[in-house]
Amino acid sequence: MGQLAIKPRSSRPADEGLGWFAIIRLGLVQAALGAIVVLTTSTLNRVMIVELGLAAVIPGLLVGLHYGVQITRPIWGHKSDTGRSRTHWILGGLALLAVAGTGAAATTLLFEQSVFAGIMAAIVAYILIGIGIGASGTSLLALIAMKTAVEKRAAAATITWMLMITGIIVTSIVVGAQLDPYSHERLVAVTAATGVVAFLIGIIGVTGMESRPTVGASEERPAVAGFRESLRDVLDDREARLFTLFIFLSMLAFATQDLILEPYAGLLFDMTPGETTALSGIQHGGVLLGMMTVGLSGAILGKRHPNLPRHFITWGCFGSAVALGALALSTQAAPFWPLEFNIFLLGATNGAFAVAAVGTMMILAGHGRTSNYGMRMGVWGAAQAIAFGLGGILGTVALDLGRWLTASDSHAFAAVFSIEAGLFLVSALVATRIGRQAMRSPAPIQNAAIMPGE
């Protein structure tokens, strides 16, 4: 059977990719996702524990459930690869998320009548929340990766994630003002209104974007195959496997610290709830600085230094390990330790590596044998979701186990922080093994041959 030779064609207009305003528009969709998610992972958690008097493990397991469901991200990514429109998956997932979020809020009314019925309804709602996030978020990242020039992808990741954080902050402020005086009915109404606004923002952000030229469209590749073949294409790729391992390890370390920093400050530094909340704000300020540093560096130096995202990943993970190592030492010096500076440093290094990892994810998404952006984003999104779900549980379990074994808060926290630092060091090592060529724009396919129908 004859072979089909692939010759590169000029595609400069497509290679230029989306402009900054278009990237911001797509980032608004991520902000809309964050606006709904914060209600189910923060506000509703508090209502279940405080107003409904439920055990904290119930909302904790529900949040873990929505992360666990996101193991299905490769399925939604593949469907957006093989379907006619990623836009439909983005908006469809966002609509499902809005409806499911409202349904989760409505379970507060059911909990008042029957805890068992409330739990059953909440399980269904959180499963649908996980599916909505997976379908919409995976397709959105794949679309951004397809339409954005390689040298802009780190900056695009920064813009997207900063807008998501902005959406979370704005939603928290506005919803907080609208919920007083509190009632379950008011919570349902506010959540529904938030979902409607978020969906409208999603429509504004994504409309017309899919018709824009795809970067590297001239590099003809075989059509996306079935699910198993597409998944095998990812798993057979050494760079993709390494990056999957990196995502899992680094996000596991990132998530493990999330639930224990404020208790640590309260127990060993005698900080009040207000002071630990402010400490969390200091950490997020560092995260934003780290993200901005990566984004500006990528926008200014991206063309001249294509390996920049990988360097930010490596040094961001190494810096996170150093900051956590310092926290482990601080357990012996509390309360005479510059905790605020330590936490700010941790936030800055976390923000740098995280947003650089997302930018790298967008770059590597275009390196498949087939044009399976969605499948690759799905695999990495699933690794991230599993790591986040496990991290929150393992951090608290390790802390409780350490306190039981050592009968000492300081030794238990030191052990957990040291474990997290070790995970970040391993993550940095894995990042250095990701090939240098993977951070660069894919070279045109020359003298390549494929079998027709392959």
N, C-alpha and C positions, 0 to 999 in steps of 0.2 A: 504494500500500500504506500502511496506517495506521501512525502512529508511536506508539511506546510512551513516554509521559511518565514520568519518574522523579521520585518525590516522596520527600524525606527522611523517615525515621521516627526516632523516639526510640530511642536505643540506648545509653543511659548505662551500663548494667552492662557491656556489651562494651567500651565506650571506657575503662573503668577498667583493663582488661587484667590481666595476671598480677601476683600479689603478689611480694614479694622472695624468699620461700622457693621459690616455683615457678621464678623466674628462676635461682636458685642450682642447683636441680635440673637445669635444662637446661644450665647451665654445666658441670655434672659430666660431661655427655656430651662437651663439648669437651675437658675434662681427660682423658677416656678416649682420645679421638683422639690427643691430644698424647703420652700415655703410650706408645702403640704406635709412633708416628712417631719419637720420640726414639731408639728402639732401632735403627731402620733408617737414620737419618741421622747418628747419632753413634756408638753402640756398635759397630754392624756395620762402619762405616767404619774405625774403629780396628783391628778384628780383621782386615779385609782387608789393611790396609797393614802392620801390625806382625806379627801372628801368621802370616798367610798370605804376607807378603812381596810383595804385589801392587803394581804401580805406582799411585800416588795418583790418577791420572787415571781408573782403572776405577771406584772407588766414587764419584768426582766425577761422572762421566758417568751413573752409575746414579741418583744423586740428581737430577741434571738431567732424566733421563728421567721420573721420577715427577712432577716439576713440569710437564714438557711434556705429559704425558698429561692433565693437569688442564685443558687447553684444551677438554675435553669437558664441563666443568661446565655450560654452558648446556643440554646434552642432558639431564643428570640433573635439573637444575632444572625444565625443562619437563615431564619425566615426573612429577615430584612435584607439579607444578601440575595436571596432567590426570589423575593417578591418584587412587585412592580414599583413599590414606593416605600422608602424609609420614613417619609413624612407621615404616612398612615400609622406606622408602628409607634412613632414618637407621640403623635397626638392621641392615638388610641390608648397607649400605655398611660399617658398623662390623665386622660379622662377616667380610666379605670382607677388610677391612684386617687383622684379627687372623690369619686363615688365611694371607694373602699375606706378612705379616710373619714368621710362623713358617716359611713356605717360604723366604723370603730368608735367614733364619738357617740353615736346613738346607743351603743352597748351600755353606756353609763345608766341610761334609763332602765335597761333590762337588768343590770346588776342590782338595782334597788328592789326588784321583784324576786330574782333568783340568781344566786351566784353561779350555779352550774350552767344555767341558760346563758348568762352573760359571758362566761368563759367560752362556751361553744360558739356563740356568735362572734366573739372577738377573735377566736382562732381563724374562722372563715375570713373575717375582715383583714387580718394581718397577712394571711396567705395571699389574698388579692392585692394587698399593698406591695408585697414582695414581687409579685408578677408585674404589677404596673411599673414599679421602679426599674425592674430588669428590662422589660420590653422598651420603655421609653428611653432610659438612660443609655443602654447599650447602643441602640440605633442612633441616638444623638451623637455620641462620641465617634461612631463610625462615620457619620455624615460630616462632622467637623474634620476628621482625619482625611477624608476623601477630597474635600474642597479647599483645604488650607495648604499653602506652600510649605515645604519641609522646614525651611528656616524660620517660619512663623509659628510652628506648632507649639513650641515651649511657651511663647507669649500667649498663644490662644488658650493653652491649658491654664495659664495664670489668670487670664481674663475670665474664663469660664468658672473657675473655682472661687475667685474673689466675688463674682456676681452671685454665686450660690451662697457664700457666707453673708453677703449683703442681704439676700432674700431672707435668710434665716433671721438676721438681726431685725430687719424691718418688720417681718411677720411677728416676731416675739413682742416688739414694742406695740404695734397696732392691735394685735389680738389681745395682749395683756390689758390694754385700755378698754377694749370692747367687752371683756369678760366680766367686768365688775358692774353691778353686783352679780356674783356667780350663780348660775343655775345650769342644770344639765341641758335644758332646752336651749339656753343661750349658747352653750358650747357647741351643740349640734348646728345651730343657725350660723354661728361665726365660722365653723369649719366648712360648712357648705358654701358660704360666701367666699371664703378663701379659695376653695377649689374652683369656683366659677371664674374668679379673677385670674388664678394661675393658668387655667385652660385658655382664657382669652390672650394672656401674655404669650403662652406657647404658640398660639396661632399666629400672632404678630411676629414672633421670633423666627418661625420656621417657614412661613409662606414664601414660596419662590426660591428657596435656597437649593432645593434638589435639582433645579433646572440649570444651576450654575455649572460651568465646566469643571470636570474632575481633574485634579492634578495628576500628571503622568498618564493621561488617558491614551496616549499614543503607544504605551507599552502593552501591546496586545497579549492577553493571557488566555488560557483555557477558561471556559465558562465555569462558574461555581458548581461543584458537583453535589451529590447528596450529602446528608448530614454526616454520616460516618466518614465519607471520603474527605469532606471539608475539615472535620475534626482531626483526621489523621494527618492532613497537610500541616496543621498547627503542631501536633505532637511530634511529627517527624523532623520539624525544624529545630535545630539545636538552640538557636537564638531565642525562639519562642518558648522552649522548655526552660531555659535558664531564666528568662524574664518572668515566667509564671512562678518559678521557685522564689525569685527575688520579691515579687509582689506579695506572695504569701508570707514570707519571713518578715519583711519590713513592716507590712501592715499588721501582722500579729504583734510585733513589738510596739508599734504605734498605738494599737487599740488597748493593749494590756495596761498601759499607764493611765488610760483615760478615767477609769473609775476609782483610782486610788490616790491621786494627787491631792484632792481636797481633803479626804480623810487624813492623809499624812500631815498636811499643814495644820489641821485641827488638833490631832493627837500629840504631835511632837513640838509644834510651835505655838500651841495654845491660841490659834486664830479663831475668831468668831465666824459664824456662817457668812456674815457680810464680808469679812476680810478674805475668806477663801473664795467667795464668788468674785471679788476683785482680783484675786490671784489668777483665777481662770481668765479674766479679761486681759491680764498682763500676758498670759501665755498666748492667747489668740492675737494680741498685738504683735508678738514675735512671729507668729505664723504668717500674718499678713506681710510683715517686713521680708521674711524669707521668700514668700511668693513673689512679691514685687521685685526683689533682687533678681530672681530667675527670669521673670518676664521681661524686665528692662534689658537685662544682659542678652537674652535671646533676640529681642527686637533689634538691638544695636549691633551685636557681635555674631548673630546667628549664621550669616553667610560666610564670614571669615573663619569661624571656629565651629564647624559642624559637630564636633564632639563635646560641645559645652554642656548639653543636658546630662550626658553620662558622668562628667566631672562633678556636676552639681549633685547628682544622685549619690556618687561615692562619698564625697566630702560631707554631704548632708547626713548620710547614715553614720559616718565616722563622728561627726560633730554631735549627733544625737546620742551616740554611745558615750562620748566624753561627758555630755551634760548629765546623763543618767548615772554614770560612774561618780560624778560629783555629788549627785543626790544621795547615792549610796554612802558616800563619805559624810554627808551632812547629817546622817542619822546619829553619828557620834559627836557632832558639834552643835546640835540643836539645843536651844533656839538661837545660838550665836552664829548664824550662817546667812550669807546674803541670798536668801531663798528667792526673792523677787527677781534678782538678776539671773540666778540659775534657771528659773522657770522661763524667763524671757529667752534665754539662750536655747533652751530646749525647744521652745515654740518656733524660733527662727530657723533652727536646723531641721526640725520636722517639716516646716512649711517649704523649705528649699528642696528637700529630697522628694516630698510628696508631689509637688507640682511639676518638678522635673521628670518624675516617673510617669505622670500622666502625659506630658509632652512626648516622652520617649515611646510610650504606648501608642500614641498617634502616629509616630514615625514608623514603628515596627509593624503597625497594622497594614501598611502597604507593601510589606516584603513577602507576602505569600506567593506560592506558585500560581494560585488562582486569586481572583479579586475578592477574597473573603474577609473584608474589613470587619463585618459584623461578628463573624465567628471568632476572630482573634480578640476583639473587644469583649466578647462574651466570655471566653475562657479566662481572660485576665480579670474581668469584673467578678466572675464567680470566685476566683482565688481570693480577691480582695474581700468579698462579702463573707466568705467562710472564715477568713482570718479575723475580720471584725467581730463576727459572732463568737468565735472561740476566745478572742483576746479579752473581751469584757468578762467572760466567765472564768477563764484561767487566771486572770489577774486577781480577782477576788478570792478564788479558791486557794491560790498559792499564798495569798496574804493570811487567810484564816489558818491554813495548814502551818505556815511559818510561826504564827502567834501561838498555836497549840504546841508545836514542837519545842520552841525556844522560850515560851512564856515571856517574850519581850517584844514590844512593838517595834523598837528601833532595829533589832536584829531581823525581824520579819520583813520590814520595809526594805532594809539594806539588801536582803537576799533577792526580793522581787526586782528591785531596781537593777541589781547586778545581772540577773537573768535577762532582763530587757536590754541592757547594754550589750550583753553577749550576742543576743539576736541581731542587734543592729550591726555589730562588727561582722558577723557572718553575712549579713545582707550586703555590706560594703564589699566584702570579698567576692560574693557572687556577682555584684555589679561590675567589678573590674574584669570579669571573665566574659561579659557580654561583648561580642566582637566590635571592634572600632568601626568597621564598615556599616554595622547596623544603625549607627547614629547618623549616617550620611544619606543623602538623597539617593534612591535607587538608580543605578546606572541603566541606561537604555538597554533593552535586550537586543543583542546583536548576534547574528549567526545562530540564533536559537531555532530549534525545530520541535514541533509537537505533532503527535499523531492526531489526525482529524477525529473529533468526537471525544478526545481524551479529557 
